[in-house]
Amino acid sequence: MKLRATWIHPKIEWNKFIPAFILVVNSFSWYSFMSVVFTSVVTNLQMALAETWGLFGGFYAGIAVSAILGHYMFRKSRNALLLLWIFLGIIASMLFNLIETGSYSVALAVSLFQGISIGLGLPSALAYFADLTRFETRGRLGGITYGVSAIAMFVLLYSWSLLGSSVSLFVLPIWRGLGLVLFMLFMRKVSFESSQGDPSNSSILRDRRLILYLIPWVLFCLVNWIEAPIVETIFGDFYSFVISAEFAISAIFALIGGIFADLVGRKRGIIAGFILLGTEYAALSLVPEMLFSHYLYLILDGVSWGMFSVIFFMVLWGDLAESNRKEKYYVIGGLPYLLSNFLSVLVEPFIGSINVNTAFSIASFFLFLAVLPLMYAPETLPDKIMKKRELENYLEKARKEATKAQEKEDENSQGKDADDGVEIEANKDIDEILKQAEKYY
């Protein structure tokens, strides 16, 4: 019997994972498309700047407040919250007409409601994903989930550009409704809800590990969304191609990044992502007009987004929560990203007065600076898992060396049957060593 490297081919309970996969894929792709449609509708209204900011402010305030309160309102029933959340998303997807044709107060109320339809259950959806995955496989399952989400985002956005806004608006409620039907079919009652601890907000914010990861994440969100309107100005008509290409690249590297995070840890993947981001902004600051820097930005940004999306959206906050309820961790980790979107709206009117080279240089500096807290951050993949993998890797190499030595000896031996028995016994000994080692790691 030969030793199998379980850290390379881990056991995954696919049947148990399906409802989380359906929920997150549908929610991520719907949220992204919803945000694009909302931005387009509000921008096309051509209102005064203060009124435009008001609608965007209501939208993002609805996301933030509902994300914080959702966990408390449905503390005893996560499934009820998720079903209500998806249903509200269907209703919100059909209300864009009221923003365009109603009064400003009606438009503001609809904007607030649409924000609520996004934020209310998003932390619980991600906590649901984390609770149905294990440390050993959370990265690769997150990579698969986000990769499929990115493909779905691309298809929905392509339908927007191909069919036009009036026709593609029907896609939003249909897509969200499909998610509701499939989730209800595969949803399972989760027994761990009542047994998990529910730490206080103050105890979570005192967690040194969380702070060391949260600071770089906040810096990234600020830099990314402040620079987004500037990047769009630099690329011009080429920018729509950049967005489409980045979806494709991020879908591929989400899976690669997820496997990487499971094999070597989350921390190294995050550091690699920040280095790539700092490099791409440095290239734009030095030669913003060159086509080479544009393609370099496109590739590196897609790669880093693929890795970050898996680790920061799907994996990290669930790791830090360990056996506790995970909603609060995902609220803390998700709000910087959700709220920093609003910064793009605030910055966009002042793009003409911003020096592009200086802006990209500052962005590159802060992204490299964000790596410093990560040097002191502990790895969130449990040490027991890492040691077990090291042991399995060592025993696998030892088995291969023993097999090679045995084969070489067999060439000069007459008793082949006896030698085969020795090899089988050697493999059994290795398996027994591994079983004994698992008791101590």
C-alpha positions as CSV (number, residue, x, y, z in Angstrom):
1,M,0.0,0.0,0.0
2,K,1.5,3.3,-1.1
3,L,1.4,6.5,0.9
4,R,-1.0,9.1,-0.6
5,A,-0.2,12.8,-0.1
6,T,-3.5,14.0,1.3
7,W,-2.3,17.6,1.3
8,I,-2.1,17.5,-2.5
9,H,-5.4,15.7,-3.0
10,P,-7.5,16.4,0.0
11,K,-10.8,14.9,0.6
12,I,-13.6,17.3,-0.3
13,E,-17.3,16.8,0.7
14,W,-18.8,18.1,-2.5
15,N,-22.4,17.3,-1.6
16,K,-22.1,19.4,1.6
17,F,-20.4,22.2,-0.2
18,I,-23.0,22.7,-3.1
19,P,-25.4,25.0,-1.2
20,A,-22.6,27.3,-0.2
21,F,-21.3,27.3,-3.8
22,I,-24.7,28.2,-5.2
23,L,-25.3,31.0,-2.6
24,V,-21.9,32.7,-3.0
25,V,-21.6,32.5,-6.8
26,N,-25.1,33.9,-7.3
27,S,-24.6,36.6,-4.7
28,F,-21.2,37.8,-5.8
29,S,-22.2,38.0,-9.5
30,W,-25.5,39.6,-8.7
31,Y,-24.0,42.2,-6.4
32,S,-21.3,43.2,-9.0
33,F,-23.9,43.5,-11.8
34,M,-26.2,45.4,-9.4
35,S,-23.5,47.9,-8.6
36,V,-22.7,48.5,-12.3
37,V,-26.3,49.0,-13.2
38,F,-26.9,51.4,-10.2
39,T,-23.8,53.4,-11.1
40,S,-24.9,53.7,-14.8
41,V,-28.5,54.6,-13.9
42,V,-27.5,57.3,-11.4
43,T,-24.8,58.8,-13.6
44,N,-27.2,59.0,-16.6
45,L,-29.6,61.1,-14.6
46,Q,-27.2,64.1,-14.8
47,M,-28.2,65.6,-11.5
48,A,-26.4,68.1,-9.4
49,L,-23.2,66.8,-7.8
50,A,-24.7,66.9,-4.3
51,E,-27.8,65.0,-5.4
52,T,-25.6,62.4,-7.1
53,W,-23.5,62.0,-4.0
54,G,-26.7,61.7,-2.0
55,L,-28.0,58.7,-4.0
56,F,-24.6,57.0,-3.9
57,G,-24.4,57.8,-0.2
58,G,-27.8,56.2,0.5
59,F,-26.8,53.1,-1.5
60,Y,-23.6,52.5,0.4
61,A,-25.1,53.5,3.8
62,G,-27.8,50.9,3.2
63,I,-25.1,48.3,2.5
64,A,-23.0,49.2,5.6
65,V,-25.8,49.5,8.1
66,S,-27.7,46.4,7.0
67,A,-24.5,44.3,7.0
68,I,-23.8,45.3,10.6
69,L,-27.4,44.8,11.8
70,G,-28.3,41.7,9.8
71,H,-26.5,39.3,12.2
72,Y,-28.2,40.7,15.2
73,M,-31.7,40.7,13.7
74,F,-31.5,37.0,12.8
75,R,-29.1,35.7,15.4
76,K,-31.0,32.4,15.8
77,S,-31.8,31.6,12.2
78,R,-29.2,32.2,9.5
79,N,-31.2,30.3,6.9
80,A,-34.2,32.6,7.4
81,L,-32.0,35.6,6.9
82,L,-30.4,34.2,3.7
83,L,-33.8,33.4,2.2
84,L,-35.2,36.8,3.1
85,W,-32.1,38.5,1.8
86,I,-32.2,36.8,-1.6
87,F,-36.0,37.6,-1.9
88,L,-35.3,41.3,-1.2
89,G,-32.6,41.2,-3.9
90,I,-35.2,40.1,-6.4
91,I,-37.5,43.0,-5.5
92,A,-34.6,45.5,-5.5
93,S,-33.5,44.4,-8.9
94,M,-36.9,45.5,-10.4
95,L,-36.9,49.0,-8.9
96,F,-34.4,50.9,-11.2
97,N,-37.3,52.4,-13.1
98,L,-38.3,54.3,-10.0
99,I,-34.9,55.9,-9.7
100,E,-35.2,57.2,-13.3
101,T,-38.8,58.3,-13.3
102,G,-39.6,59.1,-9.6
103,S,-38.9,62.1,-7.5
104,Y,-35.6,62.6,-5.8
105,S,-37.0,61.4,-2.5
106,V,-38.3,58.2,-4.2
107,A,-34.9,57.7,-5.9
108,L,-33.2,58.1,-2.5
109,A,-35.5,55.6,-0.8
110,V,-34.9,53.1,-3.6
111,S,-31.2,53.6,-3.4
112,L,-31.2,52.9,0.3
113,F,-33.4,49.8,-0.1
114,Q,-31.1,48.5,-2.9
115,G,-28.1,48.9,-0.6
116,I,-30.0,47.0,2.1
117,S,-30.7,44.2,-0.3
118,I,-27.0,43.8,-0.8
119,G,-25.6,44.2,2.7
120,L,-28.2,42.5,4.8
121,G,-27.1,38.9,4.2
122,L,-23.7,39.1,2.6
123,P,-21.7,38.5,5.8
124,S,-23.9,35.5,6.6
125,A,-23.5,34.1,3.1
126,L,-19.7,34.2,3.5
127,A,-20.0,32.8,7.0
128,Y,-22.1,30.0,5.6
129,F,-19.4,29.2,3.1
130,A,-16.7,29.2,5.8
131,D,-18.7,26.9,8.1
132,L,-19.2,24.4,5.3
133,T,-15.5,24.2,4.5
134,R,-12.4,23.1,6.4
135,F,-9.1,24.9,6.8
136,E,-7.3,22.3,4.6
137,T,-9.6,22.9,1.6
138,R,-11.1,26.4,2.2
139,G,-8.6,28.1,-0.2
140,R,-9.2,25.8,-3.2
141,L,-13.0,25.7,-2.7
142,G,-12.9,29.5,-2.4
143,G,-10.9,29.7,-5.6
144,I,-13.4,27.5,-7.4
145,T,-16.3,29.6,-6.1
146,Y,-14.8,33.0,-6.9
147,G,-13.6,31.7,-10.3
148,V,-17.1,30.7,-11.3
149,S,-18.4,34.0,-9.8
150,A,-16.0,36.0,-12.0
151,I,-17.1,34.1,-15.1
152,A,-20.8,34.7,-14.2
153,M,-19.9,38.4,-13.7
154,F,-18.3,38.5,-17.1
155,V,-21.4,36.9,-18.8
156,L,-23.8,39.3,-17.0
157,L,-21.7,42.4,-17.9
158,Y,-21.4,41.2,-21.5
159,S,-25.2,40.9,-21.7
160,W,-25.4,44.5,-20.5
161,S,-23.1,45.7,-23.3
162,L,-24.7,43.4,-25.9
163,L,-28.4,43.7,-25.2
164,G,-28.5,47.2,-23.8
165,S,-29.7,48.4,-20.4
166,S,-33.4,48.1,-21.0
167,V,-33.3,44.4,-21.9
168,S,-30.5,43.3,-19.5
169,L,-32.3,44.8,-16.5
170,F,-34.6,41.8,-16.8
171,V,-31.6,39.6,-16.2
172,L,-31.0,40.9,-12.7
173,P,-34.2,39.6,-11.0
174,I,-34.2,36.4,-13.1
175,W,-30.6,35.6,-12.0
176,R,-31.3,36.4,-8.3
177,G,-34.5,34.4,-8.5
178,L,-32.6,31.4,-10.0
179,G,-30.2,31.6,-7.0
180,L,-33.2,31.5,-4.6
181,V,-34.7,28.4,-6.2
182,L,-31.4,26.5,-6.4
183,F,-30.4,27.5,-2.8
184,M,-33.8,26.3,-1.4
185,L,-33.4,23.0,-3.2
186,F,-29.9,22.3,-1.8
187,M,-30.1,24.2,1.5
188,R,-29.4,22.2,4.6
189,K,-30.2,23.0,8.2
190,V,-26.9,23.7,9.8
191,S,-26.6,22.2,13.3
192,F,-23.5,24.1,14.3
193,E,-25.3,27.5,14.7
194,S,-26.4,26.9,18.3
195,S,-23.0,25.5,19.4
196,Q,-20.7,28.2,18.2
197,G,-19.4,31.0,20.4
198,D,-20.4,34.6,19.6
199,P,-17.5,36.9,20.6
200,S,-18.1,40.6,21.4
201,N,-17.0,43.3,18.9
202,S,-14.4,44.6,21.4
203,S,-12.8,41.2,21.8
204,I,-12.6,40.8,18.0
205,L,-11.0,44.2,17.5
206,R,-8.5,43.4,20.2
207,D,-7.3,40.4,18.2
208,R,-3.8,41.2,17.2
209,R,-3.9,38.8,14.2
210,L,-7.0,40.5,12.8
211,I,-5.5,44.0,13.1
212,L,-2.3,43.0,11.4
213,Y,-4.3,41.7,8.4
214,L,-7.0,44.4,8.5
215,I,-4.5,47.3,8.2
216,P,-3.0,46.1,4.8
217,W,-6.5,45.3,3.6
218,V,-7.8,48.8,4.4
219,L,-4.8,50.4,2.7
220,F,-5.4,48.3,-0.4
221,C,-9.1,49.2,-0.6
222,L,-8.4,52.9,-0.2
223,V,-5.7,52.9,-2.9
224,N,-7.6,50.7,-5.3
225,W,-10.8,52.8,-5.3
226,I,-9.2,56.2,-5.1
227,E,-7.0,55.3,-8.1
228,A,-9.8,53.6,-10.1
229,P,-11.1,56.8,-11.8
230,I,-7.6,57.9,-12.6
231,V,-6.8,54.5,-14.2
232,E,-10.0,54.8,-16.2
233,T,-8.9,58.2,-17.5
234,I,-5.4,56.8,-18.5
235,F,-6.8,53.8,-20.4
236,G,-9.7,55.7,-22.1
237,D,-11.6,53.5,-24.5
238,F,-9.2,50.6,-23.7
239,Y,-10.6,50.5,-20.1
240,S,-13.6,48.3,-21.0
241,F,-11.3,45.7,-22.5
242,V,-9.1,45.9,-19.3
243,I,-12.1,45.1,-17.1
244,S,-13.2,42.2,-19.2
245,A,-9.7,40.8,-19.4
246,E,-9.2,41.2,-15.7
247,F,-12.3,39.1,-15.0
248,A,-10.8,36.3,-17.1
249,I,-7.4,36.5,-15.5
250,S,-8.7,36.8,-12.0
251,A,-11.0,33.7,-12.5
252,I,-7.9,31.6,-13.4
253,F,-5.7,33.0,-10.6
254,A,-8.4,32.7,-8.1
255,L,-8.2,28.9,-8.4
256,I,-4.4,29.0,-8.5
257,G,-4.3,31.4,-5.5
258,G,-6.7,29.2,-3.6
259,I,-4.6,26.1,-4.1
260,F,-1.5,28.1,-3.2
261,A,-3.1,29.4,0.0
262,D,-4.0,25.8,1.0
263,L,-0.5,24.5,0.3
264,V,1.8,27.2,1.7
265,G,-0.5,29.4,3.7
266,R,-2.6,32.6,3.3
267,K,0.1,35.1,4.4
268,R,2.5,34.4,1.5
269,G,-0.3,34.8,-1.0
270,I,-1.2,38.2,0.4
271,I,2.4,39.4,0.4
272,A,2.8,38.2,-3.2
273,G,-0.3,40.1,-4.2
274,F,0.8,43.4,-2.6
275,I,4.2,43.1,-4.4
276,L,2.4,42.7,-7.7
277,L,0.1,45.6,-7.0
278,G,3.0,47.9,-6.0
279,T,4.9,46.9,-9.2
280,E,2.0,47.6,-11.5
281,Y,1.4,51.1,-10.0
282,A,5.1,51.8,-10.1
283,A,5.1,51.0,-13.8
284,L,2.2,53.3,-14.5
285,S,3.9,56.1,-12.5
286,L,7.1,55.9,-14.5
287,V,5.7,55.3,-18.1
288,P,1.9,55.9,-18.0
289,E,1.8,56.5,-21.8
290,M,3.6,53.3,-22.8
291,L,1.5,50.3,-24.1
292,F,3.8,48.0,-22.2
293,S,2.9,49.5,-18.8
294,H,-0.8,49.2,-19.7
295,Y,-0.5,45.5,-20.5
296,L,1.7,44.9,-17.4
297,Y,-1.0,46.6,-15.3
298,L,-3.7,44.5,-16.8
299,I,-1.9,41.2,-16.2
300,L,-0.6,42.0,-12.7
301,D,-3.9,43.5,-11.5
302,G,-5.8,40.5,-12.7
303,V,-3.4,38.1,-11.0
304,S,-3.4,40.0,-7.7
305,W,-7.2,40.5,-7.7
306,G,-7.6,36.7,-8.3
307,M,-5.5,36.0,-5.2
308,F,-6.9,38.7,-3.0
309,S,-10.5,37.9,-3.9
310,V,-10.1,34.3,-2.6
311,I,-8.1,35.1,0.5
312,F,-9.7,38.4,1.7
313,F,-13.3,37.7,0.5
314,M,-13.6,34.0,1.2
315,V,-10.9,32.6,3.4
316,L,-9.0,34.8,5.8
317,W,-11.9,36.1,8.1
318,G,-13.3,32.5,8.4
319,D,-9.8,31.3,9.4
320,L,-9.5,34.1,12.1
321,A,-12.9,33.3,13.5
322,E,-11.9,29.6,14.0
323,S,-14.8,27.9,15.8
324,N,-16.7,31.1,16.6
325,R,-19.6,32.5,14.7
326,K,-18.1,34.2,11.7
327,E,-20.6,36.9,10.7
328,K,-18.9,39.7,12.7
329,Y,-15.5,38.8,11.2
330,Y,-16.8,39.0,7.7
331,V,-18.5,42.4,8.5
332,I,-15.2,43.8,9.7
333,G,-13.4,42.4,6.7
334,G,-16.0,43.4,4.1
335,L,-16.9,46.9,5.1
336,P,-13.5,48.5,4.0
337,Y,-14.1,47.1,0.5
338,L,-17.8,47.9,0.3
339,L,-17.4,51.5,1.6
340,S,-14.3,52.3,-0.3
341,N,-16.3,52.0,-3.5
342,F,-17.9,55.3,-2.5
343,L,-14.5,57.0,-2.6
344,S,-14.4,56.5,-6.4
345,V,-17.6,58.5,-6.6
346,L,-16.2,61.3,-4.5
347,V,-12.8,61.5,-6.3
348,E,-14.1,61.3,-9.9
349,P,-15.2,64.9,-10.3
350,F,-11.7,66.1,-9.4
351,I,-9.7,63.8,-11.6
352,G,-8.5,66.7,-13.8
353,S,-6.7,68.4,-11.0
354,I,-4.8,65.3,-9.9
355,N,-1.2,64.7,-11.1
356,V,-1.3,61.2,-12.5
357,N,2.4,60.4,-11.9
358,T,2.2,61.6,-8.3
359,A,-1.0,59.7,-7.7
360,F,0.5,56.4,-8.9
361,S,3.7,56.9,-7.1
362,I,1.9,57.5,-3.8
363,A,-0.3,54.4,-4.5
364,S,2.8,52.3,-5.1
365,F,4.4,53.5,-1.9
366,F,1.4,52.7,0.3
367,L,1.0,49.3,-1.3
368,F,4.6,48.4,-0.5
369,L,4.1,49.9,2.9
370,A,1.2,47.6,3.5
371,V,3.5,44.6,3.5
372,L,5.1,45.7,6.8
373,P,2.3,44.6,9.1
374,L,2.1,41.3,7.3
375,M,5.7,40.6,8.4
376,Y,4.4,40.4,12.0
377,A,1.1,38.7,11.2
378,P,0.9,35.0,12.1
379,E,-0.2,32.4,9.5
380,T,-3.9,31.7,9.8
381,L,-3.6,28.1,8.4
382,P,-3.2,26.1,11.6
383,D,0.3,25.0,12.5
384,K,-0.9,21.4,13.0
385,I,-1.9,21.2,9.4
386,M,1.4,22.6,8.2
387,K,3.4,20.2,10.3
388,K,1.3,17.3,9.1
389,R,1.9,18.2,5.5
390,E,5.6,18.5,6.1
391,L,5.6,15.1,7.7
392,E,3.6,13.6,4.8
393,N,5.9,15.2,2.3
394,Y,8.9,13.8,4.1
395,L,7.5,10.3,4.3
396,E,6.5,10.4,0.6
397,K,10.0,11.3,-0.4
398,A,11.4,8.6,1.9
399,R,9.1,6.0,0.4
400,K,10.2,7.0,-3.1
401,E,13.9,6.7,-2.1
402,A,13.2,3.3,-0.4
403,T,11.4,2.1,-3.6
404,K,14.3,3.2,-5.8
405,A,16.8,1.4,-3.5
406,Q,14.6,-1.7,-3.5
407,E,14.3,-1.7,-7.3
408,K,18.0,-1.4,-7.6
409,E,18.5,-4.3,-5.2
410,D,16.0,-6.4,-7.1
411,E,18.1,-6.2,-10.2
412,N,20.7,-8.2,-8.4
413,S,18.4,-10.5,-6.4
414,Q,16.9,-13.8,-7.3
415,G,14.1,-13.8,-4.7
416,K,11.7,-11.3,-6.3
417,D,8.7,-12.5,-4.4
418,A,10.4,-12.1,-1.1
419,D,11.5,-8.6,-2.0
420,D,8.0,-7.6,-2.9
421,G,6.9,-8.7,0.6
422,V,9.7,-6.5,2.0
423,E,8.4,-3.4,0.0
424,I,4.8,-4.0,1.2
425,E,6.0,-4.2,4.8
426,A,8.0,-1.1,4.4
427,N,5.0,0.8,3.0
428,K,2.9,-0.5,5.9
429,D,5.5,0.8,8.3
430,I,5.4,4.2,6.8
431,D,1.6,4.3,7.0
432,E,1.8,3.3,10.7
433,I,4.4,6.0,11.4
434,L,2.1,8.6,9.8
435,K,-0.9,7.4,11.9
436,Q,1.2,7.7,15.1
437,A,2.5,11.1,14.1
438,E,-1.0,12.5,13.6
439,K,-1.6,11.9,17.3
440,Y,1.1,14.5,18.1
441,Y,0.6,17.1,15.3
